[in-house]
C-alpha cells in the first residue's frame, strides 16, 4: 500500500529545496528525452528503409506527443511550485467542474475511456476554479499514463469531523515487473511529472491526497477542505474586485499563435506574458489544423496575413468541436479592437497598433464571458 497525505498551501514533497528542483530537472529530462530518442530511432529506420506505413507514423506521432506533454507538465510544475500561480477562491460546484473537464477531454480526443458516475452529488467548494479544473485535468492525465482499464471518477463527502468534499478515482494500472518486495518499482514508476504536479496543485488548494496501490489496482482520493474553512477568504476577493485581485486570471490556459512572422510572434508573447498562459506557435493555418488534431487550445491568436478565407474555415471546424473556443485575428483593423460579440462571424479582432493593451483585454473577455 502507498499512502500519501499532503495538506497546506506551500510546496509539497519536502518544500522548495535545491534538491527538489534538481530531482524535477532530472525527471523532466528523462520523460522528454526517452520518447524523443524512440522517435529519432524510428525516423532513422524509416530513412534507411524508405518506407513509412500508417502504424509506424502513429508510433512516431505518439512518441512526439508524449515528449511534448512532458514538457508542458514540467512548465506547469515550475509555475505552480515557484509561486507564480495564485489561489483566488470563489464558490463553485465540484460536480459541474468534473463534468465540464470530462466533456472537454472527450471533445478534443483525450477522454481515453474515462467513466464518470451517473449521479454526482452537489458538492460545493470555495477554491480557485482554474486551479481546481487544472487539478482534475492533471489527475486524469496522470491516471491515463498508467491505466489499462477505464478510469472511474466519482464524488462524495467525508462526514467527520466536518464535511470534506472528496474526489475518488479508480483504475487498473499497467505495473512494470515487480521486485521481490511486490510493489516498490510500481510506486516509483507512477511518480511521474504529472504526479508531482498533482501533489503541488493539491497542496496549493489545501487538499489531502491518498493513493493506494495493490497488485494491479490503484485508488486515489483527493479530499478538499470544508467550505466553511475557506469562506473567510471570499470577502477579501470581493473587496478587491476591480483592482486586479488576480494577477494572472488566465493562468494555465493554452493559446495557439498562428503566424510566420517572427516579429509578431515576439510582440504577442510580450503582450500575453503577464497572463501566465501556455503558448504554442505554428506558422500556417494548415499547421494549426494539424496541431489541433492532438488537442484543442483554449484560444487561437492568428495573423490576418495567413489567409482571409482559411482562418474562418478553421474557426468553423473547431467551433463545431468546442463552442467556447476563442479565435482572435491580429491585423490592420482601423476600428481598433472588437470582440466576437460585435462580429457576425464570431471572430474577435485586434488592431496591430494596439496589440500590447488590446490583445490581453480581448482575450480576457473572450475566455471569461458567458455564452
N, C-alpha and C positions, 0 to 999 in steps of 0.2 A: 504494500500500500504506500502511496505517495501522497502526503497531506501537506498542503502549503497554505499558510494563513498570512494575510497582509492586511494592515489597516493603517489609517493616517494618510496625509496628503503629500508627504515627502517622497523622494525617490525610493524605490523598492530595492531589493537584492543587496542590502548592506550599505546603502547610502551612496552618495556621489563621491566615489573614490577613484584615484588613478587606476587602480587595479580593475575596477568595474569597467571603465572606459576601454582599457586595453583588451579585456576579455571580449567586449562587444565588437571592437575593431577586428579582432582576430576572427570572431564568428562571422561577421559580415563579409570579410574577405573570403572565408571558406564557402559560405552559402551563395555568393555571387560567382566565385571562380569555378566551382565544381560544374554547374550546368553550362557555363561558358566553355570550359575545357571540353566537355562532351560534345557541345555544338561544333567547336573547331575541329575535333576529330571527325565528326560527321561530314563537315564541309570538305575536309581532305579526302575522305573516302569517295564523296561524290565527284570531286575534281579528278581523282585517279580513274574512276570507272566511267565518267562521262554520263552517268545516268542518275536521275532523281525521281523516284516514284512517290506516290502520294503518302505512303506510310513513313518514308524517310523524311519528307518535308514536314509532316505533322510532328515527328520527333524533334526536328530542329526547332520548329516554332515553339514547342513545349519547353525545350531547354532554355531558349532565349526568354520566354515569358517568365520562367522561374527565376532567372537571373535578374530580370527587371523588377519583379515583385520583391525580391530580397533587397534590392537597392532602395525601393520605395519604403519598405518597412524600416530599414536602417535610418533613412531620413526622418521618418516619423518618430522613431525611438529617440533619436538625438534631440528632436524638437521638444518632446514631452519631458524627457529626463533633465534637460538643461533649463527648464522653467520658461520656455518660450510660449507654451500653451497656457491658457488662463481658464480657470473654472468659474463661470458666472452662472449660478444656479437659478433655475426657474421651475415652476411646477409642470410636470409632464406625465403622460400616460405611457408606462413602460411597455404595455402590451401593444399599443399603437406603434411605438418605435420598432418593436420586433417585427411586426407585420410589414412596416414600410421598408425596413432593411432587407428582409427576405424577398419582398416583391421587386426591389431594385436589383437584387442579385439575379433573380430569375430573368428580369428584362435584359440584363447585359450578359447573360450566359454563365454566371458564376454560381448558380444555385447548387449544382452538383449534388443532387439528392438530399436536399435539406427538407425535413418534415417539421411542421410546427403544429403544436397541439390545437385541435379544432376549437376547443373552448378555453380561451385565456381569461383569467380573472382580471378585473380592472385594478391595476396596481399603480399607485401614484408615487412619483419620486420628486424630490426637489434637487435637481442637478443640472449641469450644463447639457443641453440637448445634443450639441455637436459631439461632445466627449462621450456621451452615452451611446450615440449611434456609432461612433468610431470604435468603442469597446465591443459592441455587438459584431461589427464587421470584422474586427481583428480576431475575436473569438471564433467566428465561423472560418476565417482564413486558416487559423491555426488547426482547427479540427479537421478541415479537409486536406491538410498536409499529411495527415496520418490515418484518416478513416478508410476502412474497407467495408463500410456499411453506410446506409443513410444516417445523417446526423439529425438527432431528435432534439427539438427545442421545446421547453415547457417553462411555465412560470407559476410560482406560488409565493407564499409568505411564511416566514418563521415567526411563530406567535410569541415566544418568550425570549427575553423579558419584555421586549417591545417589538411590535410587528416590524419585521425586516423583509423587504421585497427580495425574492431570490430567483435568479435565472438558473435553470438547470439544462445541461447539455449532455447527451449520451451518444456514444458510438463505439463500434469495434475498431481497434487500432491495428495497423499493419506493423506489428512489432518486429524488429530485427532479431537475429539469432541471439538467444539469451545466454549469459554466462551462468555458472553454477548457482549463483545466488537467486536466479529466477527472474529478476526484473531490473537490475541496475542499468543495463545497456538500453532498455526500453525507455527508462526515465530520462537518461541523458539525450537520447535521440529525439525525444519530444520537447526538449528545452531549446527550441529554435528561436530565431529573432522575433517571430510572431508571438511566441510565448512570453518573451521578455517585454515586448510592447504591451501585451495583455496585462502583465503584472504592473507595469508603470501606470497605465491608464486606470486600473483598479485602485491603486494606491492614491492616485490623484482624486478619484471620486470617493475616497474613504470606504471602499468596498473590500470585502474579505473574500479571498479565493480559496476554495477547497478542491483539490484534484485527487481522485482515487483511481489507481491503476490496478487491474488484476491481470490474469494470464493474457487475455487479449481484448479486454474491455476497458473503457475509460468513462468516468463520470466527473463532470465539472460543475461546481456550484459557485456562482458569484452572488454574494449577499450584499445588498446595498444598505446604507444606514437608514434608520427610521426617518420618515419625512419630518417629524417634529424636531429631530435633532439638528436639521439644517434650515429650518424655517426662518430662523433669525437672520439668515444671510439675505433673504429676499428683499426686505425693505431697503437695505443698503443699495441694492441694484436699482430699485425703483427711484430712489432719491437721485441717483447719478445718471438716470436715463436722459439722453440729450447732451451729456458731457463726455461722450466716448468712454463709457464704463468698460466696454470690451475692446481692448487694444487690437485684437485680431478676430473680428467677428466671423470671418470665413475660414479660420484656421482649420486645416485638414481637407478642405475642398480641393478638387482636382480640376485644373484648367488646361485645355489643349490650345496652343497657339499655332496658327497656320499662316506662315509667311516665309518666302525665300529670302527676305531682306534682313541682313544681319543688323542693320541699324534699328529697324523696327522691333526686332526681337529684343534687343538691348533695352529700348525705350519701354516696351511692355513689361519686361522683367522689373525695371526700375519703378514703374508705376504700381505694380502689384506686390512688390516686395514687402511693404508694411502689413499686408493682409495675411501672411502666414500660409500661403497656398502651396500646393504641389503643382508644378508647371512642367508640361512636356511640350516640345516644339517639333513640328513637321513642316515640310516646305511646300506642300501642294494639297489640293482637295483629295486627290487620289490617295496620297499618303495618309491623310486624315481619315478617309473611309476605311483603309486597311487597319489603321490604329484602333479605330472604334470597334472593329470586329472582336478584339481581345478584351473589350471592356469600355463602357462609356464614361467620359468625364462628366463633371457637373456643368461645365460651361466650355464653349468654344469661342475663342477670340481670333477672328480671321481678317487678314489683309484684303482690302477691297480689290486689289490688283490680281488676286489669284483666280478670278473668273466670275463675272457678274451672273452667269447662269448656273455655274457649278455649285456655288455656295447655297442658293435657295434649294437646289435639288437635294444636296446633302442634308440640309436642315429638315426637309420634309421626311426623308428616310429616318432620321434619328428621332424626330418628334413622334413618329409612329411607335417607336420603342419606348421612349422616355419623354412624356409630355412636359415634364418640368425642366428639360434641358434648356439652358440659356445659350443663345447664339448672338454674338456681337460682332459687327463689322466695323473695322477701323479704316477710315479713308478721308478723302477731302469732302467733308459734308459741311456746306456753308451754314446750315442751321444749327451747328454745334452738336449737341448730344440729344438722342431720342431713345426712349425705352421701347420695348416691344409692345407695350400697351398703346403707344402712339402710332404704331405702324401696322398697316393691314396685313403685312406678310409675317408678323410676329418676329421681325428681325430688329434687334437693337442696333443703334448706330452711334459711333463716337468719332468726332472730328479729330484728325491727326494733330491739329494745332493745340487741342485741349486735352491731349491724352493723359497727362500727368494727374489732373484732377478729375477729368471726366470718366475715364475708364474705371477707376475704383468705385466711383459713385454709381455708375450704371450697373456694374457687376454686382455690387451690394444690393441694389434694388432688385435685379433680376433673380438673384438667388434667395432672397428673403421674402419676396412678395407672395401673397396668397392667390391661387388660381391663375 
